[in-house]
Amino acid sequence: MRILLAFLLAGAGFAQQSTDGGQAIQAPSQPAVQQTQPAARTPAQPPAQTPAQPPAQTPAQSATAAAPAAAAEPPAPTSEPWITGSLYVGYQTLTDIKGSLAEYRTLVDLRQGLKLVDLNFSIVDPKKRWFDRIDAWGSGWGDRPYNTAHLNARKLGIYDFTFDYRNIALYEAEPSFANPFAPGGFDEQSFDTRQRTMSADLSLFSGKHITPYLGFNRNTSMGTGIEPWSQDANNTYPVPLVVSDITNNYRGGVRFEYRRFHVTFEEGGTTYKDDDRAYNSTYQPGDQTAPVLGQTLYLTSLQQAYGIRGTSTYSKILLTANPTSWIDIYGQFLYSDIQNDIHFSEIAGGSFLNLATLLFYTGQYTLGTGAANQPHTTGNVGFEMRPLKKLRIMQSWMTDRYHDAASPMVAELLLITPTLAGPTLLTDLNFSQYVNYNQEQVDLIYDLSKSITLRGGYRYVWGDAQVLGGDLSQRGLVVPGQLQRNIGLVGFTYRRYDKLTVNLNFEGASSDHIYFRTSLNNYEKGRVLARYQATKTLAVQANYQILNNENPAPDIRYDFQSRATAVTLYWTPNSSKWVSAMAEYDRSTLRSNILYLIPQFLTPAVSNYRDNDHTAVAAVDLTLPRTRGGKLTVGGSMFIEAGFQGAESRPTRYYEPLVRLSLPIVKHVFLNADWQYYGYGEPFYLYEGFHTNAFTTGIRLVK
């Protein structure tokens, strides 16, 4: 705290020096880039030019500056409006939703009623007293599934404040998921929750050499749902669920911005609270409706509660430097210490079976506690060196080390009858997990000519891990793992004036050890991106990506391939004065084959997965003649998913056409009308299809 207070006072001193007539210390026009992603290899920016010094004052100018403030002439009035922006308020109506309401709410979830469709405004203070400018925008208010609000206020050299809020409705209840044949005909795992995120950031003395800052983030989730409650005899019961969790993050730090280096020191902490509950008070036969060993299993009552509390503190240091004109250096270090405490309680009644002892019982009491200490260290360092005019050498290294020391204990009491207690099952464990990941990469970039740039590189990835084994693990409670991979990198860029740009990147890898069966093992990955300006009004962009991955181990035999192709057209005749159009088409395919064990019998089988997707988006904007700004937009999107060779996943068709009209009524006032159609269908699950029409009519105010 003393160090942070000293930083604040130092920043205030710089601000005071700037306002007391001394020469203000200016930050570079392009501050150095902060390296925040561990695997990124973007070097620090080259040093900015030294700001030009103001000319010396003449005696007349000095006398004018020394005159009392009352004698100074008032500033000339500005013609710029103090507020600009737009407001769109409308009323949305829906036709009857034909088909599955649950699937409609999962994918669309629009409601009827008055909506604040869109709002944005900017306020400028000509006198610059409390602020220079305020920008705010928001959308989707009025029972829409996604609401946003954003505010930015700043005063040059004093402060910069940003506030962001998002409210997302997460509804998921697809009838065919979990178990489509479950009694009752509903999804055994569904959610109807609201997730709200809020963040606020304040930076002081922006543009100065020393900038203290504070930040706060809050994420909450609450709602209801259905979850499967499993019992030892492989029977599952869908029970109601209440979800509630809160995460808060606090942080503060200081940035040092100088001509040849940038340093950031940050301290922060996080608190987490989760209080999920599940309950049941009705007769539930579960999925296993047939008698087991001559007796029917069922659930009649359940009270289950989780209480999870987590806290963490972390320290972060960022550094970018440009010691000479031919080298840039960057680095980042982050250390966090996480503490978790878990409490669990459960009371269940019904008719159950313990498979280990073939004991039938009518109830169970379960208590669980646990604690975990999870230190996490992440660091990366790298540089970009330019020994020759046309050659760049980039070297980077990163490490990520996560450790988990946990001590869970679970006690379970079985009741043979409501009054006769059975055996007590006690599970007391002390174990540790860890995952260590390391990566080193070197790249060489050479400008062969003004039009051609070549790239070559090598990446080496290695690590080790020890994690808890799965329920079917044959290797014990904890399972060790190794990671070792070699990757070659090749790149090519071609530029032909402003007409044509082509980027090609390819990497191929061979792995000696991997963590998971479906991890990248022996793979090739490539991407081609091209843009062609055919005419002044027509531009074409194409993108192609491919990934081939395989694991030839006899007990895995994993073969995976994904391909994606996209073509986009932009047509803007006469600089979009009357008409403009955009169209995009994407085609993607996916193929996967892998061996697995059938859980009930532990016999090998082959999992085949095929996907063939088509996505299209198009929009045409027309400026209506003789309407003084009227516009018509026609377009929409579509998605078609189909299987291949009899191994389709979920063949799907989804259509969303759109027509939007905007007509001026009087100056600054427009009448808006939207029509949008939503149509969804699945050949294998006809009961999940739906279609409806949405109409929105409202007024847009523009200033």
C-alpha positions, -999 to +999 in steps of 0.1 A: +000+000+000+029+024+008+044+017-026+011+023-044+006+056-024+040+067-035+031+060-071-001+081-068+018+110-052+044+108-079+018+109-106+001+139-089+035+156-089+038+152-126+003+165-132+010+195-109+042+203-127+023+203-160-002+228-147+022+251-129+037+266-160+066+241-162+071+221-194+047+192-194+063+158-198+047+140-227+043+103-233+053+088-266+026+090-293+027+052-296+033+036-263+050+002-262+028-028-267+019-048-236+025-086-240-005-102-224-009-135-242+017-161-233+020-175-268+020-142-287+051-131-303+043-095-310+074-074-302+075-041-285+068-011-308+098+008-320+105+040-302+084+070-310+099+102-321+109+127-295+081+152-291+090+186-306+098+213-280+076+243-278+092+276-291+106+300-265+082+327-254+087+362-264+085+390-237+051+400-250+039+364-248+053+361-213+035+393-202+003+380-216+007+347-198+014+365-165-017+387-167-045+379-143-070+353-154-098+379-153-082+399-180-079+370-204-104+371-232-131+344-231-126+315-256-143+318-289-176+299-290-176+266-309-202+256-334-198+219-326-230+206-309-224+196-272-244+164-277-247+140-306-261+105-310-292+085-317-320+067-299-341+039-313-372+028-293-395+002-308-423-023-300-416-059-310-444-084-318-442-121-326-465-144-345-474-177-328-443-198-323-450-230-343-431-261-330-408-265-300-409-235-276-380-250-257-358-251-288-369-215-298-359-202-263-326-221-266-317-205-299-336-171-301-356-163-270-371-130-281-402-117-263-429-092-272-430-057-257-414-023-257-377-023-264-348+001-263-332-013-294-302+010-296-288+040-279-256+059-284-246+095-276-215+116-271-213+147-249-185+173-253-178+200-228-166+231-246-151+245-214-135+212-204-142+217-168-150+182-154-146+162-186-135+166-222-158+140-236-183+113-226-193+085-249-221+060-241-239+033-259-262+004-252-285-021-269-311-048-263-329-034-233-365-046-227-365-083-220-341-092-247-316-121-242-286-099-245-284-064-230-253-041-231-243-007-217-210+011-220-197+044-207-164+062-212-156+095-196-122+112-199-103+144-193-070+147-210-041+143-187-063+139-156-084+107-158-099+081-181-129+061-168-146+031-185-177+012-174-191-019-191-222-039-183-236-071-200-267-091-191-270-125-209-300-148-207-287-184-210-316-208-217-308-244-227-334-272-228-331-292-260-355-321-256-332-346-274-301-340-252-291-361-222-317-389-227-344-384-254-363-415-240-363-403-204-397-406-186-415-373-188-402-363-222-379-334-211-342-327-211-324-342-181-299-313-181-313-278-188-307-243-175-326-210-173-301-186-159-290-150-162-253-141-164-243-106-156-209-090-160-198-056-149-164-039-151-151-005-141-116+009-148-101+042-138-067+055-150-052+087-136-030+112-154-034+095-188-006+104-212+019+111-185+050+091-177+034+076-146-002+064-147-018+047-117-050+027-123-077+008-105-101-018-118-130-040-106-149-068-123-180-087-111-196-118-126-228-133-113-249-162-125-283-172-110-313-191-121-329-226-122-326-257-142-327-295-142-297-317-135-292-355-134-288-370-099-270-403-103-271-433-079-246-462-075-268-487-095-263-467-127-297-450-124-302-413-131-330-391-118-337-356-132-341-332-103-347-294-100-316-272-096-310-236-083-278-220-095-261-190-077-225-179-080-205-146-077-170-138-087-153-104-079-119-093-091-101-063-077-069-049-091-047-018-090-013-009-104+008+017-121+022+021-156+056+037-164+057+050-200+090+063-212+106+067-246+125+034-246+107+013-221+073+006-205+068-012-172+035-022-155+032-034-119-002-048-108-016-064-077-050-079-075-073-105-059-104-126-066-132-139-045-156-166-056-188-179-040-210-208-053-242-219-035-259-244-059-289-265-046-308-295-059-340-308-045-369-332-051-401-341-033-420-362-059-417-399-070-390-403-096-386-437-114-353-426-130-340-440-163-338-476-150-375-485-150-370-522-152-366-540-118-330-547-107-325-581-089-363-582-085-367-548-069-378-514-085-355-484-079-369-449-074-363-415-057-388-398-035-369-370-017-336-351-021-320-321-004-285-313-018-264-282-013-230-270-023-211-243-005-178-233-023-156-204-013-125-193-031-100-165-027-069-156-046-042-129-048-019-123-077+010-102-088+018-092-124+047-075-141+048-064-177+079-050-195+086-038-231+118-021-240+137-008-270+173-004-258+186+002-294+170+008-328+176-028-339+161-048-310+129-049-290+124-069-258+093-079-239+084-100-209+056-108-185+054-126-151+022-136-133+019-154-100-014-163-082-022-182-051-057-197-050-074-211-018-107-231-021-129-245+006-158-268-002-187-280+019-213-305+006-244-321+022-270-344+008-301-363+021-319-387-002-348-411+002-362-438-020-352-473-030-315-477-040-289-503-046-253-504-037-236-524-064-204-531-044-223-550-017-256-557-035-273-540-006-308-524-010-314-494+012-340-467+016-320-435+023-286-420+026-269-391+044-238-376+028-214-350+041-183-338+023-156-312+030-125-303+012-097-277+008-073-270-020-042-248-024-036-240-061-005-218-069-002-208-105+029-193-122+030-180-158+058-162-175+071-154-210+100-134-224+111-127-260+127-103-283+127-091-320+161-084-335+168-067-368+205-073-377+198-065-414+175-041-431+154-069-446+158-096-419+139-099-386+146-126-359+120-133-332+127-155-302+101-163-275+099-186-245+069-191-221+060-214-192+028-221-174+029-241-141-003-251-123-002-271-090-032-284-069-029-298-034-063-311-022-077-330+008-113-340+002-132-362+027-167-377+021-187-397+047-219-415+035-244-433+058-268-458+043-302-465+059-315-501+054-349-489+067-360-455+079-350-465+114-322-490+108-288-476+099-265-495+076-228-492+069-209-459+068-188-453+037-158-430+043-135-416+016-105-396+028-080-385+003-049-364+001-035-359-034-017-334-055-021-326-092+001-305-114+004-295-151+036-279-164+036-265-200+066-249-218+071-235-252+100-220-271+098-206-306+121-189-331+110-171-363+129-156-392+112-131-415+129-119-446+117-093-471+127-109-504+114-079-523+089-051-519+061-076-529+073-108-513+080-117-476+092-151-465+089-167-430+103-197-414+103-209-378+105-237-353+085-243-321+092-269-294+066-277-268+072-299-237+057-305-203+046-330-177+014-336-157-001-357-129-039-355-127-068-375-112-078-405-132-113-410-146-139-435-133-127-461-158-090-455-153-069-487-151-038-468-139-048-458-104-061-427-086-037-403-103-024-406-138+010-392-150+014-377-185+041-363-207+041-338-235+067-334-262+061-319-297+082-305-325+066-280-350+080-265-382+066-232-394+065-217-429+049-185-442+046-165-474+031-130-481+026-115-515+015-079-521+008-064-555+002-027-550-033-022-536-048-048-558-038-082-544-026-095-511-020-132-503-010-147-470+000-183-466+009-200-433+016-237-427+028-257-397+035-294-394+042-313-361+053-346-347+047-355-311+065-381-290+041-378-260+007-361-256-017-356-226-051-366-241-063-391-267-077-363-289-048-339-284-028-326-314-003-353-321+010-357-357-007-329-375-005-304-404-023-271-403-025-245-431-042-213-439-045-192-470-060-157-470-063-136-501-079-102-509-083-089-544-096-054-553-111-062-587-123-027-594-128+005-575-162-008-564-157-045-561-135-064-536-132-102-531-118-119-500-111-157-497-100-178-468-091-215-467-081-235-436-073-271-431-062-293-401-052-330-403-044-347-370-038-384-363-028-406-334-017-440-347-015-458-313-031-493-316-056-486-288-066-451-301-063-449-340-075-413-340-080-397-374-093-361-376-097-336-404-114-303-406-116-279-436-132-245-439-135-223-470-150-188-470-156-163-498-167-127-492-178-100-518-180-063-511-197-041-537-198-004-531-205+016-563-201+053-562-187+051-527-220+037-514-240+068-523-270+049-534-264+011-530-239-013-514-239-050-510-221-077-490-223-115-494-204-143-477-204-180-481-187-205-458-183-242-463-168-265-436-164-302-432-153-323-403-143-360-401-134-379-369-127-416-362-114-430-329-115-462-309-132-461-274-145-485-248-182-492-242-186-483-205-210-511-197-188-539-211-154-523-216-153-537-251-137-517-280-158-499-306-153-472-332-168-437-330-174-421-364-184-384-367-191-365-399-202-329-404-208-309-436-218-273-430-229-244-452-233-209-439-244-179-460-248-142-451-259-114-474-271-078-471-281-051-497-284-014-485-305+009-507-308+046-503-343+055-513-346+084-537-366+115-528-368+105-491-340+127-477-321+098-461-345+069-463-329+034-464-340-001-472-319-032-461-327-066-474-306-097-464-303-124-439-284-156-430-288-193-433-271-224-419-273-260-432-257-289-415-257-323-430-240-356-421-220-377-445-219-414-453-245-424-428-226-410-398-243-376-395-244-359-361-276-337-360-286-326-396-299-291-392-314-262-412-317-227-399-330-196-418-331-160-407-340-135-435-343-098-426-360-067-441-354-033-425-369+001-436-360+036-423-380+066-434-375+102-423-406+119-407-393+153-398-358+165-392-338+142-369-367+118-366-370+085-385-396+058-386-380+023-385-397-010-393-380-045-391-392-079-401-372-111-393-381-147-398-367-175-376-370-211-390-352-242-375-356-279-383-339-312-377-349-343-399-340-368-371-357-348-343-388-333-359-402-323-326-374-298-320-382-276-351-398-242-349-406-211-369-419-176-361-420-140-374-407-110-354-419-075-362-403-043-347-417-008-353-403+023-337-389+057-338-352+066-342-340+101-330-308+113-345-289+145-335 
